[in-house]
Amino acid sequence: VTDWLAAMKPGDDPVPHYERAISDCDGLMNDAVARSIRASANANWGLWEERNGRDGVAHYRASIPDFDESLRLEPQKLDVLDWRAGACLNWGTALLRRNLDGSAIFARAIEDFTEILRRDERRGDAWTGRATTRVHLAQVRVRLREDVLPLLDAAVADATTAAKLLPR
């Protein structure tokens, strides 16, 4: 498996690197690391597409089964759980930007961030991720005319905890 991140240089078109990482992992579907590499390549490709004004949803969607399988094979991997949570957060955010309902995707991200924090409550990035996800989910619920105050209160509590844990 190529180190697709190390192979990229500033200014490179990343698409060939994403494609190569994904194809390199195709024959290694029973390997947790290969699945997480392929998932990460898809999630990063989705983010790159979004940042360049294109739709990254298909790449986020494609990343989730690989993250799921990687975690099935190695459930103790908090980094992979964090990457899946981030992919769900980015996927939901992409849907939100298009005025689509990303509630289920945001809920999955919140579940993942909550599991990370259950295992290691000192992870400030997980507190921040959960706070951000709750704010985005509140935006969806406002559109549906639902009560968002409890969700926003929880987001503030998460952000407050993150602020205490993260370096300044």
N, C-alpha and C positions, 0 to 999 in steps of 0.2 A: 504494500500500500504506500503510495507516495505521500510525502509530507506536503500536502497541498497548500497549507498556509505559508510554510517556509519558502515554497517555490514562487509565491507571488511577490512581485516587486512593485513599489509605488508607481502608480500610473498604468499598471497592467490591466488589461481586460480580464476580470476574474472568471468569466464564464468558462473558458477552456479548463481552468484549474478546478472549478466545481464539477464539470463534466468528468474530468479525469479521476477525481477522488471518488465520485459516485460509481464510475465503471470499474475502478480498481477494487472496490468492495463488493461488487455484484456476486462474485464466486465465494465469498466468505460469510454467508448469511447466518452461520452458526457461531460466529465470533462476535462477542459483545463489543470489542474495540472497533471492529470493522463497521458494525451497525451504528455505533455512535459517531464514527467519522462520516459515514454516508449521511446520517441524519443532520449532523452539524453542517456539512457542505450544503445540503438542501435548505436548512434554516438560514444560513448566511447568504445563500443565493437569493432567497426570498427577501431578506432585508436589503440586499444590494438593489434588487429590482424596485422595491418600494422607494428607496432613496433616490432612484433615478427616474421616478415618475411612472413606473410600470407596476403591474399587478404581481405581487409575490405570493399570493394566497396558495397557488398550486404547489409551490415549493415548501411552504410551511406545512400544508396538509400532507405532503409526501414525507416530511421529516418525522412525523409523529409515530407511525408504525415502527420505524427503525429505532427511535428512542424507546418505545415500548418494549421491543424485543431485546434491546441492549439491557434494559432494566430487569427484564424477566431473567436473563442469563446472569446478570450481576446486580442484584437488587440493592446492594450496599453502596453503590456508586452515587454519592450525593451530587457530584459535578454533572453527571448525566441527567439526573432529576432536575437540577437547576437549568441545564440547557433546554430540556423539554419545557419547563415552565416558561422560560424566556421565549421559546418558539411559539407557545400558545399565547403569551402576552402580545407578541408581535403580530400573530395571525389575527387575534381579536381586534387589535388596533387597526389593522388594515381593513377589516370589515367595518369597524366603526367609522373610519374615514369615508367609506362608501355608503354610509347610512344603513348598513345591514346589521342584523342582530348577531353579535358575537358573544351573547350571554353564556352559552354552553362552553365556549372556548375559554372565556375569562374564568368561569367556574373551575375548569380543569387546571388552569394556571394557579389559581388560589389554593386548590387542593395540593398541588405539587409544592408550592412555597410553604404551605402549612406543614407538610410532611418533612420538608427540609428542616424547618424550625423545631419540629418535634424531636428530630434527631440531634440538632445542634443549634441551640437558640442564640449562639453568638455570631451567627452569619448575618451581618448587617445588610449584605446585598439581597438576601432573601426577604428581610423585613422591608427593604425598599421596593423590591419587586412586587411583594404582596400589596403594599400601599398603593403603588402605581396601578396595579391591576384592579384594585377596589375602586379607585377613582374612575377608571375607564368603564368599569361595569356600572357605576353610578350614572355615567353619561348615557349609557344604553337605557337604564331604567327610568331616567328623567324623560326620555323620549316616549316611554311607555306609560308615563304619568304615575309611576310607582314611587313609594316613599324611599328616599335614598339616605336619610339622615343616619340611620344605624350603620350603613355601609361607609359613609363618610367619616363618622366617628371612629370606626375601626381603622380606616385608612390613616387618620391622624395619629391614632395610638401606635400603629405600625411605624409610621414615619418618625415619630418621637423616639421610639426604641432604636430605630436605625441611626438616628442622629447621635445617640449616646454611644453606639458601637463603632461607627465608621470613623476613620481618621479624618482629621480636619485639614 
